[in-house]
Amino acid sequence: MVDKDKGKPKRVRISIVGFGHVGSGVAEVVMEKRHEIMRKHGLDMRIVGIADLKGVIINEDGLSPDEIARFRAEPGGDSEGGDMSSVELIREVEHDVMVEATPTNVRTGEPGLTHILTALESGRHVVTSNKGPLALEYRRLMELARRRDRELKFEATVGGAMPLISLIQRDLAGNEVISIKGILNGTCNYILTRMARENLPYEHVLREAQEIGIAESDPSKDVEGIDTAVKLVILANTVFDMDATYRDVKVQGITDITPDALKLANDAGYAIKLIGDVDNEGRLEVAPRLVPVGDPLNVSGTLNVATIKTDLAGDVTVIGKGAGPIEAASAVLSDIIGIYACL
C-alpha cells in the first residue's frame, strides 16, 4: 500500500467511538504496532479523534500517546473536541475509518447503529466490535455500505481474536459452508469448565468469575445464551445470507446446569458445553450440548472454538481467545489492514 510515485506509506486516519476496554485496547495496539504496520503493510495509521460519553478529543495530525493517556484519565479535559458529540466527530472531522466500540444493545442497537449509519453516509469505512447493530439491521447496513462504496467489517463481533469470518470469506472462499457450530462465549465456557473440574455449584463459580473479571456484574447476557445467540445471527447473515435477527434464535443458557449433570456426562465420556449452531437449512440454536471429550469442540477455560463444515475442505476447526479487550483490538486491527489490502 506504499504510494509508488512518492514512496510514502498511505495515511489512514482513524476515529474511535466508544473508549471503554475495547476502544482503549484499539488505541493501545495502533500506537504499539504503528511502525511495524507501516513497514509491513505501507499504512501510516493515525488516530485523529476519540469520542466517549464523557467527551471528545481531536488532533487531525494524529493524537499522541500522551494526549490519549490524558484523555483516558480525564475525558473531555482541555481537549480540542470541546462540546462536540460523537456524531459530530464522525461527520465533521476528516478521517477514513471509524471504529465503533460502544457497548452492545440488542434491543435497539443504539447508539452504535446511529454511529455506523452516520459514518457510512459520511463516506467512512467502518470497523466495529458492537454486535447490536448487526444483529438487528445487518441487511440495511450492508446495503448502505455497498451504495456508498465503503467497507463494513466486524470480525471482532463473533470470536474475539479467533479469525472466523475472515477465514470463511477468504481462505474457504471456494467452499460451500454447510454448518457452523461452536463455543462463542468464554464466560460460559469458563464457568462450565470450573464446575466440571472442581465439582462446584453454578452460583459459586459465577461469583468467582465476577471477582476475577471474567463475568460482568450483570452476567445475564452471557449465561442466558444471549451473547452467543447474537453472534450466531451475525454468522447466519454473513455466511448463509439469511435476514435473521436475535428473535429468530432458539436460546437456552447454562443457569440450570448442575455439578451432578456434569459428572454424569463426564462418566459417560462427554462434556457439557454451551453450543451455538447455525446451518444452511436455517437452524439457529443455542443450548447446552453433550460434546465427546475427544471432540475438537471440547476446549477449556475462556477459549472459543468453532467447527466449520464445508463441502470441499471437510470440517475445519479454529480455536482462539474470546473477546477480551486486546483480543478484540487484534480483530479490529486486522479488519482495518484488510480494508486497504483489498483497495
ZAVOMAR-167925 format. One record per residue (C-alpha): residue in one letter; chain; y negated, z, x. Coordinates in Angstrom, 2 decimals, always signed. Layout:
BEGIN
<type a&mol A&v Y&w Z&u X>;
...
***
This chain:
BEGIN
<type m&mol A&v +0.00&w +0.00&u +0.00>;
<type v&mol A&v -2.32&w -0.49&u +3.01>;
<type d&mol A&v -5.15&w -2.97&u +2.48>;
<type k&mol A&v -4.11&w -5.81&u +4.80>;
<type d&mol A&v -7.65&w -7.11&u +5.22>;
<type k&mol A&v -9.26&w -3.83&u +6.15>;
<type g&mol A&v -6.25&w -1.95&u +7.46>;
<type k&mol A&v -7.17&w +1.09&u +5.38>;
<type p&mol A&v -4.99&w +3.19&u +3.06>;
<type k&mol A&v -5.62&w +2.78&u -0.66>;
<type r&mol A&v -7.65&w +5.68&u -2.02>;
<type v&mol A&v -6.06&w +7.33&u -5.06>;
<type r&mol A&v -8.40&w +9.70&u -6.90>;
<type i&mol A&v -6.61&w +12.35&u -8.95>;
<type s&mol A&v -7.71&w +14.80&u -11.61>;
<type i&mol A&v -5.60&w +17.79&u -12.62>;
<type v&mol A&v -5.97&w +19.12&u -16.16>;
<type g&mol A&v -4.29&w +22.49&u -16.56>;
<type f&mol A&v -4.32&w +24.69&u -13.46>;
<type g&mol A&v -1.50&w +27.12&u -14.06>;
<type h&mol A&v +1.67&w +27.25&u -12.00>;
<type v&mol A&v +2.39&w +23.51&u -12.19>;
<type g&mol A&v -1.20&w +22.27&u -11.78>;
<type s&mol A&v -1.87&w +24.52&u -8.81>;
<type g&mol A&v +1.51&w +23.50&u -7.36>;
<type v&mol A&v +0.47&w +19.85&u -7.58>;
<type a&mol A&v -2.79&w +20.61&u -5.75>;
<type e&mol A&v -0.85&w +22.50&u -3.08>;
<type v&mol A&v +1.64&w +19.71&u -2.38>;
<type v&mol A&v -1.00&w +16.98&u -2.41>;
<type m&mol A&v -3.03&w +18.90&u +0.17>;
<type e&mol A&v +0.02&w +19.74&u +2.26>;
<type k&mol A&v +1.52&w +16.23&u +2.17>;
<type r&mol A&v -1.68&w +14.16&u +2.22>;
<type h&mol A&v -1.42&w +12.82&u +5.78>;
<type e&mol A&v +2.32&w +12.26&u +5.53>;
<type i&mol A&v +1.85&w +10.29&u +2.29>;
<type m&mol A&v -0.92&w +8.27&u +3.92>;
<type r&mol A&v +1.31&w +7.42&u +6.86>;
<type k&mol A&v +4.46&w +6.64&u +4.85>;
<type h&mol A&v +3.03&w +5.07&u +1.71>;
<type g&mol A&v -0.50&w +3.96&u +2.60>;
<type l&mol A&v -2.05&w +6.13&u -0.09>;
<type d&mol A&v -5.07&w +8.35&u +0.54>;
<type m&mol A&v -4.68&w +10.92&u -2.25>;
<type r&mol A&v -7.76&w +12.94&u -3.12>;
<type i&mol A&v -8.14&w +15.49&u -5.89>;
<type v&mol A&v -11.60&w +14.83&u -7.33>;
<type g&mol A&v -11.54&w +17.12&u -10.36>;
<type i&mol A&v -9.70&w +20.10&u -11.81>;
<type a&mol A&v -10.06&w +21.44&u -15.34>;
<type d&mol A&v -8.74&w +24.70&u -16.72>;
<type l&mol A&v -9.57&w +26.83&u -19.74>;
<type k&mol A&v -11.99&w +28.82&u -17.60>;
<type g&mol A&v -13.89&w +25.97&u -16.01>;
<type v&mol A&v -14.14&w +22.61&u -14.25>;
<type i&mol A&v -14.64&w +21.75&u -10.59>;
<type i&mol A&v -15.59&w +18.29&u -9.29>;
<type n&mol A&v -16.09&w +16.63&u -5.93>;
<type e&mol A&v -15.96&w +12.86&u -6.11>;
<type d&mol A&v -15.30&w +12.64&u -2.36>;
<type g&mol A&v -12.26&w +14.90&u -2.77>;
<type l&mol A&v -12.01&w +18.66&u -3.20>;
<type s&mol A&v -11.33&w +20.64&u -0.03>;
<type p&mol A&v -8.62&w +23.33&u +0.20>;
<type d&mol A&v -11.39&w +25.96&u +0.35>;
<type e&mol A&v -13.03&w +24.65&u -2.83>;
<type i&mol A&v -9.69&w +24.69&u -4.64>;
<type a&mol A&v -8.90&w +28.20&u -3.38>;
<type r&mol A&v -12.28&w +29.46&u -4.63>;
<type f&mol A&v -11.72&w +27.81&u -8.00>;
<type r&mol A&v -8.27&w +29.39&u -8.28>;
<type a&mol A&v -9.77&w +32.81&u -7.52>;
<type e&mol A&v -12.81&w +32.35&u -9.75>;
<type p&mol A&v -12.51&w +29.34&u -12.10>;
<type g&mol A&v -15.87&w +27.88&u -13.08>;
<type g&mol A&v -17.78&w +29.90&u -10.46>;
<type d&mol A&v -20.60&w +27.86&u -8.87>;
<type s&mol A&v -18.75&w +24.54&u -9.12>;
<type e&mol A&v -20.32&w +21.16&u -9.77>;
<type g&mol A&v -18.45&w +20.86&u -13.10>;
<type g&mol A&v -20.81&w +23.26&u -14.86>;
<type d&mol A&v -20.15&w +23.30&u -18.61>;
<type m&mol A&v -18.12&w +20.07&u -18.59>;
<type s&mol A&v -14.98&w +20.08&u -20.75>;
<type s&mol A&v -11.58&w +18.76&u -19.74>;
<type v&mol A&v -12.05&w +15.70&u -22.00>;
<type e&mol A&v -15.45&w +15.01&u -20.42>;
<type l&mol A&v -13.90&w +15.26&u -16.96>;
<type i&mol A&v -11.26&w +12.71&u -17.94>;
<type r&mol A&v -13.82&w +10.31&u -19.42>;
<type e&mol A&v -16.77&w +10.66&u -17.08>;
<type v&mol A&v -15.51&w +11.40&u -13.57>;
<type e&mol A&v -14.30&w +8.30&u -11.72>;
<type h&mol A&v -10.61&w +8.68&u -10.90>;
<type d&mol A&v -7.37&w +6.73&u -11.03>;
<type v&mol A&v -4.66&w +9.19&u -12.10>;
<type m&mol A&v -4.87&w +12.12&u -14.50>;
<type v&mol A&v -2.19&w +14.81&u -14.03>;
<type e&mol A&v -1.69&w +16.65&u -17.34>;
<type a&mol A&v -0.19&w +20.07&u -16.71>;
<type t&mol A&v -1.24&w +22.20&u -19.67>;
<type p&mol A&v +1.43&w +24.31&u -21.45>;
<type t&mol A&v +3.87&w +22.60&u -23.80>;
<type n&mol A&v +3.10&w +22.81&u -27.51>;
<type v&mol A&v +5.95&w +21.41&u -29.63>;
<type r&mol A&v +4.13&w +21.91&u -32.94>;
<type t&mol A&v +1.06&w +19.72&u -32.38>;
<type g&mol A&v +1.28&w +18.52&u -28.78>;
<type e&mol A&v -2.26&w +19.77&u -28.15>;
<type p&mol A&v -4.30&w +19.92&u -26.03>;
<type g&mol A&v -2.10&w +17.69&u -23.87>;
<type l&mol A&v -1.86&w +14.93&u -26.48>;
<type t&mol A&v -5.65&w +14.51&u -26.60>;
<type h&mol A&v -5.86&w +14.61&u -22.81>;
<type i&mol A&v -3.26&w +11.86&u -22.39>;
<type l&mol A&v -4.75&w +9.66&u -25.13>;
<type t&mol A&v -8.23&w +10.07&u -23.63>;
<type a&mol A&v -7.03&w +9.25&u -20.12>;
<type l&mol A&v -5.19&w +6.09&u -21.18>;
<type e&mol A&v -8.16&w +4.95&u -23.31>;
<type s&mol A&v -10.38&w +5.56&u -20.28>;
<type g&mol A&v -8.23&w +3.38&u -18.03>;
<type r&mol A&v -6.49&w +6.16&u -16.09>;
<type h&mol A&v -2.83&w +6.27&u -15.17>;
<type v&mol A&v -1.18&w +9.46&u -16.43>;
<type v&mol A&v +1.48&w +11.69&u -14.88>;
<type t&mol A&v +2.48&w +14.70&u -16.96>;
<type s&mol A&v +4.72&w +17.75&u -16.88>;
<type n&mol A&v +3.85&w +18.50&u -20.52>;
<type k&mol A&v +6.79&w +17.92&u -22.86>;
<type g&mol A&v +4.99&w +18.40&u -26.19>;
<type p&mol A&v +3.08&w +15.09&u -26.50>;
<type l&mol A&v +6.15&w +13.05&u -25.52>;
<type a&mol A&v +8.44&w +14.94&u -27.91>;
<type l&mol A&v +6.08&w +14.26&u -30.81>;
<type e&mol A&v +4.27&w +10.97&u -30.07>;
<type y&mol A&v +6.33&w +9.12&u -27.47>;
<type r&mol A&v +6.10&w +5.65&u -29.03>;
<type r&mol A&v +2.38&w +5.91&u -29.74>;
<type l&mol A&v +1.65&w +6.98&u -26.18>;
<type m&mol A&v +3.82&w +4.31&u -24.55>;
<type e&mol A&v +2.33&w +1.56&u -26.72>;
<type l&mol A&v -1.19&w +2.68&u -25.79>;
<type a&mol A&v -0.24&w +2.69&u -22.09>;
<type r&mol A&v +1.09&w -0.87&u -22.43>;
<type r&mol A&v -2.03&w -2.07&u -24.26>;
<type r&mol A&v -4.27&w -0.55&u -21.60>;
<type d&mol A&v -2.01&w -1.79&u -18.77>;
<type r&mol A&v -1.71&w +1.75&u -17.44>;
<type e&mol A&v +1.31&w +3.77&u -16.34>;
<type l&mol A&v +2.51&w +6.91&u -18.13>;
<type k&mol A&v +5.05&w +8.82&u -16.02>;
<type f&mol A&v +6.81&w +12.07&u -16.88>;
<type e&mol A&v +9.75&w +12.81&u -14.57>;
<type a&mol A&v +8.68&w +16.47&u -14.39>;
<type t&mol A&v +9.20&w +16.97&u -18.12>;
<type v&mol A&v +13.01&w +16.84&u -18.02>;
<type g&mol A&v +14.68&w +18.21&u -14.91>;
<type g&mol A&v +12.10&w +19.60&u -12.53>;
<type a&mol A&v +12.91&w +18.25&u -9.07>;
<type m&mol A&v +16.06&w +16.55&u -10.39>;
<type p&mol A&v +15.32&w +12.78&u -10.44>;
<type l&mol A&v +16.92&w +11.92&u -13.76>;
<type i&mol A&v +14.61&w +9.44&u -15.47>;
<type s&mol A&v +13.79&w +7.50&u -12.30>;
<type l&mol A&v +17.47&w +7.41&u -11.34>;
<type i&mol A&v +18.36&w +5.78&u -14.65>;
<type q&mol A&v +15.41&w +3.38&u -14.75>;
<type r&mol A&v +15.58&w +2.28&u -11.12>;
<type d&mol A&v +18.93&w +2.89&u -9.46>;
<type l&mol A&v +21.08&w +2.38&u -12.56>;
<type a&mol A&v +18.93&w -0.43&u -13.96>;
<type g&mol A&v +21.85&w -2.87&u -14.33>;
<type n&mol A&v +23.95&w -0.39&u -16.31>;
<type e&mol A&v +24.20&w +0.37&u -19.98>;
<type v&mol A&v +23.86&w +4.13&u -20.38>;
<type i&mol A&v +26.39&w +5.42&u -22.89>;
<type s&mol A&v +25.53&w +9.11&u -22.88>;
<type i&mol A&v +23.72&w +11.87&u -21.01>;
<type k&mol A&v +24.85&w +15.47&u -21.15>;
<type g&mol A&v +23.98&w +18.45&u -19.07>;
<type i&mol A&v +22.23&w +21.75&u -18.42>;
<type l&mol A&v +18.49&w +21.22&u -18.71>;
<type n&mol A&v +17.23&w +24.81&u -18.79>;
<type g&mol A&v +17.53&w +27.00&u -15.72>;
<type t&mol A&v +16.67&w +30.23&u -17.56>;
<type c&mol A&v +19.64&w +29.92&u -19.92>;
<type n&mol A&v +21.93&w +28.95&u -17.06>;
<type y&mol A&v +20.87&w +31.98&u -15.05>;
<type i&mol A&v +21.47&w +34.33&u -17.97>;
<type l&mol A&v +24.93&w +32.93&u -18.75>;
<type t&mol A&v +25.88&w +32.95&u -15.06>;
<type r&mol A&v +24.90&w +36.60&u -14.62>;
<type m&mol A&v +26.58&w +37.65&u -17.86>;
<type a&mol A&v +29.83&w +35.97&u -16.82>;
<type r&mol A&v +29.89&w +37.24&u -13.24>;
<type e&mol A&v +28.89&w +40.85&u -13.92>;
<type n&mol A&v +30.23&w +41.30&u -17.48>;
<type l&mol A&v +26.71&w +42.27&u -18.58>;
<type p&mol A&v +25.28&w +42.09&u -22.13>;
<type y&mol A&v +22.72&w +39.43&u -23.00>;
<type e&mol A&v +19.82&w +41.86&u -23.51>;
<type h&mol A&v +20.31&w +43.43&u -20.07>;
<type v&mol A&v +20.34&w +40.11&u -18.23>;
<type l&mol A&v +17.36&w +38.81&u -20.21>;
<type r&mol A&v +15.28&w +41.83&u -19.16>;
<type e&mol A&v +16.36&w +41.28&u -15.58>;
<type a&mol A&v +15.38&w +37.60&u -15.77>;
<type q&mol A&v +11.96&w +38.57&u -17.14>;
<type e&mol A&v +11.41&w +41.14&u -14.40>;
<type i&mol A&v +12.08&w +38.61&u -11.61>;
<type g&mol A&v +10.06&w +35.83&u -13.25>;
<type i&mol A&v +12.89&w +33.53&u -14.32>;
<type a&mol A&v +12.29&w +34.17&u -18.04>;
<type e&mol A&v +8.95&w +34.31&u -19.85>;
<type s&mol A&v +7.74&w +37.43&u -21.64>;
<type d&mol A&v +8.48&w +35.41&u -24.81>;
<type p&mol A&v +11.74&w +33.68&u -23.88>;
<type s&mol A&v +12.42&w +32.17&u -27.31>;
<type k&mol A&v +11.78&w +28.53&u -26.33>;
<type d&mol A&v +14.39&w +28.82&u -23.60>;
<type v&mol A&v +17.12&w +31.00&u -25.10>;
<type e&mol A&v +16.96&w +29.45&u -28.59>;
<type g&mol A&v +17.51&w +25.99&u -27.12>;
<type i&mol A&v +14.06&w +24.62&u -27.97>;
<type d&mol A&v +13.16&w +23.65&u -24.40>;
<type t&mol A&v +16.46&w +21.81&u -23.92>;
<type a&mol A&v +16.02&w +20.05&u -27.28>;
<type v&mol A&v +12.55&w +18.80&u -26.35>;
<type k&mol A&v +13.86&w +17.43&u -23.05>;
<type l&mol A&v +16.71&w +15.74&u -24.92>;
<type v&mol A&v +14.19&w +14.00&u -27.19>;
<type i&mol A&v +12.35&w +12.64&u -24.17>;
<type l&mol A&v +15.63&w +11.27&u -22.76>;
<type a&mol A&v +16.59&w +9.81&u -26.16>;
<type n&mol A&v +13.33&w +7.92&u -26.46>;
<type t&mol A&v +13.10&w +6.87&u -22.82>;
<type v&mol A&v +16.70&w +5.84&u -22.18>;
<type f&mol A&v +18.02&w +4.88&u -25.63>;
<type d&mol A&v +14.76&w +3.62&u -27.17>;
<type m&mol A&v +15.02&w +5.98&u -30.12>;
<type d&mol A&v +11.99&w +7.09&u -32.06>;
<type a&mol A&v +13.19&w +10.69&u -32.16>;
<type t&mol A&v +11.24&w +13.93&u -32.45>;
<type y&mol A&v +12.23&w +17.55&u -31.94>;
<type r&mol A&v +13.07&w +17.80&u -35.65>;
<type d&mol A&v +15.94&w +15.32&u -35.18>;
<type v&mol A&v +17.88&w +17.58&u -32.80>;
<type k&mol A&v +20.68&w +19.89&u -33.92>;
<type v&mol A&v +19.93&w +23.08&u -31.96>;
<type q&mol A&v +21.82&w +26.29&u -31.24>;
<type g&mol A&v +20.79&w +28.73&u -28.50>;
<type i&mol A&v +22.59&w +31.38&u -26.44>;
<type t&mol A&v +21.45&w +34.60&u -28.09>;
<type d&mol A&v +24.82&w +35.22&u -29.78>;
<type i&mol A&v +26.93&w +34.74&u -26.63>;
<type t&mol A&v +28.76&w +37.95&u -25.65>;
<type p&mol A&v +30.42&w +39.08&u -22.40>;
<type d&mol A&v +33.75&w +39.07&u -24.26>;
<type a&mol A&v +33.34&w +35.41&u -25.20>;
<type l&mol A&v +32.51&w +34.53&u -21.60>;
<type k&mol A&v +35.57&w +36.45&u -20.34>;
<type l&mol A&v +37.89&w +34.77&u -22.83>;
<type a&mol A&v +36.56&w +31.38&u -21.77>;
<type n&mol A&v +36.98&w +32.22&u -18.09>;
<type d&mol A&v +40.55&w +33.42&u -18.61>;
<type a&mol A&v +41.31&w +30.03&u -20.16>;
<type g&mol A&v +39.70&w +28.14&u -17.27>;
<type y&mol A&v +36.31&w +27.46&u -18.83>;
<type a&mol A&v +32.67&w +28.49&u -18.52>;
<type i&mol A&v +30.23&w +28.63&u -21.43>;
<type k&mol A&v +27.07&w +26.61&u -20.78>;
<type l&mol A&v +24.11&w +25.54&u -22.91>;
<type i&mol A&v +24.61&w +21.77&u -23.01>;
<type g&mol A&v +22.22&w +19.10&u -24.21>;
<type d&mol A&v +23.99&w +15.93&u -25.36>;
<type v&mol A&v +22.49&w +12.55&u -26.29>;
<type d&mol A&v +24.24&w +9.19&u -26.62>;
<type n&mol A&v +23.73&w +5.58&u -27.61>;
<type e&mol A&v +25.05&w +6.23&u -31.13>;
<type g&mol A&v +22.26&w +8.66&u -31.95>;
<type r&mol A&v +23.83&w +12.02&u -31.12>;
<type l&mol A&v +21.19&w +14.67&u -30.38>;
<type e&mol A&v +22.71&w +18.13&u -29.98>;
<type v&mol A&v +22.01&w +21.33&u -28.04>;
<type a&mol A&v +24.62&w +24.08&u -28.17>;
<type p&mol A&v +26.78&w +26.41&u -26.06>;
<type r&mol A&v +29.86&w +24.44&u -24.98>;
<type l&mol A&v +33.09&w +25.14&u -23.11>;
<type v&mol A&v +32.95&w +23.46&u -19.70>;
<type p&mol A&v +36.05&w +23.33&u -17.45>;
<type v&mol A&v +35.45&w +25.42&u -14.33>;
<type g&mol A&v +36.10&w +22.38&u -12.12>;
<type d&mol A&v +33.73&w +20.12&u -14.03>;
<type p&mol A&v +30.56&w +18.90&u -12.24>;
<type l&mol A&v +28.53&w +20.40&u -15.11>;
<type n&mol A&v +29.66&w +23.91&u -14.16>;
<type v&mol A&v +26.73&w +24.83&u -11.92>;
<type s&mol A&v +25.43&w +28.36&u -11.42>;
<type g&mol A&v +22.13&w +30.22&u -11.41>;
<type t&mol A&v +18.96&w +28.35&u -12.25>;
<type l&mol A&v +20.30&w +24.91&u -11.32>;
<type n&mol A&v +20.03&w +21.95&u -13.70>;
<type v&mol A&v +22.68&w +19.24&u -13.89>;
<type a&mol A&v +23.23&w +16.05&u -15.88>;
<type t&mol A&v +26.12&w +13.60&u -16.08>;
<type i&mol A&v +25.09&w +10.06&u -16.97>;
<type k&mol A&v +27.96&w +7.98&u -18.42>;
<type t&mol A&v +27.49&w +4.26&u -17.75>;
<type d&mol A&v +29.46&w +1.08&u -18.34>;
<type l&mol A&v +29.47&w -0.13&u -14.72>;
<type a&mol A&v +28.92&w +2.86&u -12.42>;
<type g&mol A&v +31.05&w +5.23&u -14.48>;
<type d&mol A&v +29.94&w +8.87&u -14.50>;
<type v&mol A&v +27.01&w +9.71&u -12.25>;
<type t&mol A&v +26.12&w +13.39&u -11.89>;
<type v&mol A&v +22.82&w +14.67&u -10.50>;
<type i&mol A&v +22.10&w +18.33&u -9.69>;
<type g&mol A&v +18.76&w +19.90&u -8.82>;
<type k&mol A&v +16.44&w +22.84&u -9.13>;
<type g&mol A&v +14.83&w +23.38&u -12.50>;
<type a&mol A&v +11.17&w +23.25&u -13.37>;
<type g&mol A&v +9.61&w +25.82&u -11.06>;
<type p&mol A&v +6.03&w +25.04&u -10.02>;
<type i&mol A&v +6.89&w +23.39&u -6.70>;
<type e&mol A&v +9.87&w +21.56&u -8.19>;
<type a&mol A&v +7.67&w +20.17&u -10.98>;
<type a&mol A&v +4.98&w +19.30&u -8.43>;
<type s&mol A&v +7.59&w +17.37&u -6.44>;
<type a&mol A&v +8.36&w +15.26&u -9.52>;
<type v&mol A&v +4.65&w +14.71&u -10.25>;
<type l&mol A&v +4.00&w +13.61&u -6.67>;
<type s&mol A&v +6.96&w +11.22&u -6.80>;
<type d&mol A&v +5.62&w +9.71&u -10.02>;
<type i&mol A&v +2.16&w +9.14&u -8.53>;
<type i&mol A&v +3.64&w +7.40&u -5.48>;
<type g&mol A&v +5.90&w +5.40&u -7.78>;
<type i&mol A&v +2.96&w +4.06&u -9.76>;
<type y&mol A&v +1.42&w +2.49&u -6.68>;
<type a&mol A&v +4.75&w +1.29&u -5.29>;
<type c&mol A&v +5.04&w -0.92&u -8.38>;
<type l&mol A&v +1.46&w -2.30&u -8.36>;
***
